[in-house]
C-alpha cells in the first residue's frame, strides 16, 4: 500500500507542476525556458546574466517586450518560490551579486510541458537547433 501512496504522490506532484507551468504568464515561461535551454546544453552552473541573455533571445523570438535584467531577476525569484528552479545567491565582492540557478524539476517534464505550448515549441526548434 505504501508504494501506491508514493506513486500517487508522484503523479499529484507531476500534475501540480504541469498546471503551475501552464498557467505561468508568458514572460515567466520565457525565463523558465531560458533556464531549461541552458540546462539542456549540459550547463551545471547557470548564472543570472547568461539566463538573461538567452531570455532576451526568446523574448525577441516570441515578440514579447524584453524586460530589464532586474525584472528578470525578480521572475527568477518567483520561479524559485514556485519550486520550479533552485537559486543560490553568490556574492562577487565589489562586482555585486548573482544568482546560481538549477532546475528543481526534471528537464524531461519541463521539456514536455513547453513542447505543448505551440508558441514556445516553434522558438525551441530555432534556439535549440
HELIX and SHEET records of a PDB file:
HELIX    1   1 UNK A    2  UNK A   22  1                                  21    
HELIX    2   2 UNK A   26  UNK A   40  1                                  15    
HELIX    3   3 UNK A   48  UNK A   61  1                                  14    
HELIX    4   4 UNK A   69  UNK A   81  1                                  13    
HELIX    5   5 UNK A   93  UNK A   95  5                                   3    
HELIX    6   6 UNK A  107  UNK A  116  1                                  10    
HELIX    7   7 UNK A  118  UNK A  128  1                                  11    
SHEET    1   A 3 UNK A  46  UNK A  47  0                                        
SHEET    2   A 3 UNK A  97  UNK A 103 -1                                        
SHEET    3   A 3 UNK A  85  UNK A  91 -1                                        
END                                                                             
